[in-house]
């Protein structure tokens, strides 16, 4: 019984110490252009903790592969990608221009896009992006943006998507485009 009272007291104390949640502090968005990248599923959640700042957590997932209509080769851009970051909004969160920074991890398996060579591995890095959010109504926004990320990757290259013949292994630093955003965002 003593443990129950301590738990209840801690829960009540926590309610008084946490900031009060109000409208327009949470949002969920999806990048419509990622679906054109071989049906990459994606979602980003955002929490506005100050007038000019929001914290973001995003993920991308693509388990699909397709047959090329011209050559019949297997096309794949499989990935699972996770990102944590923050956005700065000069005017107000979820409206107008923004700048963002994030940390990102990606596990990837890409092949058949430019050649039959398939590459798989892991990437770790940080990214920067910028964009504009247009308010469609009080709960729905359209976001436009561009981003780059760089870091370190370890990879293995295979002769084809399914043969398993290793062509090379290695690690390298990279700098590449990360985001081309045309996102639909719902603000709670």
C-alpha positions as CSV (number, residue, x, y, z in Angstrom):
1,X,0.0,0.0,0.0
2,X,2.9,2.4,0.8
3,X,4.2,1.8,-2.8
4,X,0.8,2.8,-4.2
5,X,0.8,6.1,-2.3
6,X,4.3,6.9,-3.4
7,X,3.4,6.2,-7.1
8,X,0.2,8.3,-6.8
9,X,2.1,11.2,-5.1
10,X,4.8,11.1,-7.9
11,X,2.1,11.1,-10.6
12,X,0.3,14.2,-9.0
13,X,3.7,16.0,-8.6
14,X,4.6,15.2,-12.2
15,X,1.3,16.7,-13.4
16,X,2.1,20.0,-11.6
17,X,5.7,20.1,-12.9
18,X,5.1,19.3,-16.5
19,X,4.2,22.3,-18.8
20,X,0.5,22.4,-19.7
21,X,-0.2,21.1,-23.2
22,X,-2.2,23.6,-25.3
23,X,-3.5,23.6,-28.8
24,X,-1.1,24.0,-31.7
25,X,1.8,22.3,-29.9
26,X,1.8,18.9,-31.7
27,X,1.8,18.1,-35.4
28,X,2.1,15.0,-37.6
29,X,3.2,15.3,-41.2
30,X,4.1,13.1,-44.1
31,X,6.3,14.0,-47.1
32,X,4.3,13.4,-50.3
33,X,7.4,13.3,-52.5
34,X,8.8,10.3,-50.5
35,X,6.0,8.2,-51.8
36,X,7.3,8.9,-55.4
37,X,10.7,7.4,-54.2
38,X,9.6,3.8,-54.8
39,X,6.7,4.1,-52.2
40,X,8.8,5.2,-49.2
41,X,6.5,5.4,-46.2
42,X,7.3,8.3,-43.9
43,X,6.0,10.2,-40.8
44,X,7.3,13.0,-38.7
45,X,6.0,14.1,-35.3
46,X,6.7,17.5,-33.9
47,X,6.3,19.2,-30.5
48,X,6.4,23.0,-30.3
49,X,7.9,23.8,-26.9
50,X,8.4,27.5,-27.4
51,X,7.1,30.2,-29.7
52,X,10.1,29.8,-32.1
53,X,11.2,26.2,-31.5
54,X,9.9,22.7,-32.2
55,X,11.4,19.3,-31.6
56,X,11.0,16.7,-34.4
57,X,11.2,12.9,-34.7
58,X,10.9,11.3,-38.1
59,X,11.1,8.0,-39.7
60,X,11.2,6.6,-43.3
61,X,10.6,3.0,-44.2
62,X,10.7,1.2,-47.6
63,X,10.5,-2.6,-47.8
64,X,9.5,-2.7,-51.4
65,X,11.1,-3.7,-54.7
66,X,9.8,-3.4,-58.2
67,X,10.6,-4.8,-61.6
68,X,11.9,-2.2,-64.1
69,X,9.5,-1.9,-67.1
70,X,12.4,-1.4,-69.6
71,X,14.9,-4.0,-68.5
72,X,13.1,-6.3,-66.0
73,X,15.8,-5.6,-63.4
74,X,14.9,-5.4,-59.8
75,X,14.6,-1.8,-58.5
76,X,14.9,-1.2,-54.8
77,X,15.5,1.7,-52.5
78,X,14.9,-0.2,-49.3
79,X,15.6,1.7,-46.1
80,X,14.7,2.4,-42.6
81,X,15.7,5.8,-41.4
82,X,15.3,7.6,-38.1
83,X,15.9,11.3,-37.3
84,X,15.8,13.5,-34.3
85,X,16.1,17.3,-34.6
86,X,14.9,20.8,-33.9
87,X,13.4,23.6,-36.0
88,X,13.7,27.3,-35.5
89,X,10.7,29.4,-36.7
90,X,11.5,33.1,-36.9
91,X,7.8,34.1,-36.8
92,X,5.8,31.4,-35.0
93,X,5.9,27.6,-34.9
94,X,4.1,25.8,-37.7
95,X,3.9,29.0,-39.8
96,X,6.2,30.7,-42.2
97,X,10.0,30.2,-42.8
98,X,12.0,27.7,-40.7
99,X,15.6,26.3,-40.4
100,X,16.3,22.8,-39.0
101,X,19.1,20.7,-37.8
102,X,19.0,16.9,-37.0
103,X,20.8,13.7,-36.3
104,X,20.0,10.8,-38.5
105,X,20.6,7.0,-38.9
106,X,19.8,5.1,-42.0
107,X,20.0,1.4,-42.9
108,X,19.8,1.1,-46.7
109,X,19.8,-1.4,-49.6
110,X,19.7,0.2,-53.0
111,X,20.0,-1.5,-56.4
112,X,18.9,-1.4,-60.0
113,X,18.4,2.3,-60.1
114,X,21.5,3.3,-62.1
115,X,23.0,-0.1,-62.7
116,X,22.6,-3.7,-61.5
117,X,25.1,-3.0,-58.7
118,X,23.4,-3.2,-55.3
119,X,24.7,-1.4,-52.3
120,X,23.7,-2.0,-48.7
121,X,24.9,-0.6,-45.4
122,X,24.5,1.9,-42.6
123,X,24.8,5.7,-42.6
124,X,25.2,8.0,-39.5
125,X,25.2,11.8,-39.7
126,X,23.7,15.2,-39.2
127,X,21.7,17.3,-41.5
128,X,20.5,20.8,-42.1
129,X,17.4,22.0,-44.0
130,X,15.2,25.0,-44.6
131,X,11.8,25.7,-45.9
132,X,8.4,27.4,-45.7
133,X,5.2,26.3,-44.1
134,X,1.9,27.6,-45.6
135,X,-1.2,27.4,-43.4
136,X,-4.1,26.0,-45.3
137,X,-6.5,26.3,-42.3
138,X,-6.2,26.2,-38.5
139,X,-5.2,22.5,-38.5
140,X,-3.7,21.7,-42.0
141,X,-0.4,23.0,-43.3
142,X,1.6,22.5,-46.5
143,X,5.4,22.4,-46.1
144,X,8.0,23.1,-48.7
145,X,11.8,22.5,-48.1
146,X,15.2,21.3,-49.0
147,X,17.9,19.6,-46.9
148,X,21.4,18.1,-47.0
149,X,23.0,15.6,-44.7
150,X,26.5,14.4,-44.2
151,X,28.3,11.9,-42.1
152,X,29.9,8.4,-42.3
153,X,28.7,5.3,-44.0
154,X,29.8,1.6,-44.1
155,X,28.7,-0.4,-47.1
156,X,29.0,-3.6,-49.1
157,X,28.5,-3.7,-52.9
158,X,27.0,-6.7,-54.6
159,X,27.1,-7.6,-58.4
160,X,23.3,-7.8,-58.5
161,X,20.3,-7.5,-56.1
162,X,20.0,-11.3,-55.4
163,X,23.2,-13.1,-56.4
164,X,25.2,-12.3,-53.3
165,X,28.5,-11.9,-55.1
166,X,30.5,-9.2,-53.2
167,X,32.1,-6.6,-55.5
168,X,33.5,-4.4,-52.7
169,X,33.3,-3.2,-49.1
170,X,34.3,-0.1,-47.4
171,X,33.5,3.0,-45.5
172,X,33.5,6.7,-46.4
173,X,32.2,10.1,-45.5
174,X,29.3,11.5,-47.5
175,X,27.4,14.7,-48.2
176,X,24.1,14.2,-50.1
177,X,20.6,15.6,-50.5
178,X,18.4,14.3,-47.8
179,X,15.0,16.0,-48.2
180,X,12.9,17.5,-50.9
181,X,9.8,18.3,-49.0
182,X,6.3,18.7,-50.1
183,X,4.6,17.7,-46.9
184,X,1.1,17.7,-45.6
185,X,1.0,18.5,-41.9
186,X,-1.8,18.2,-39.4
187,X,-1.5,20.5,-36.3
188,X,-3.4,19.4,-33.2
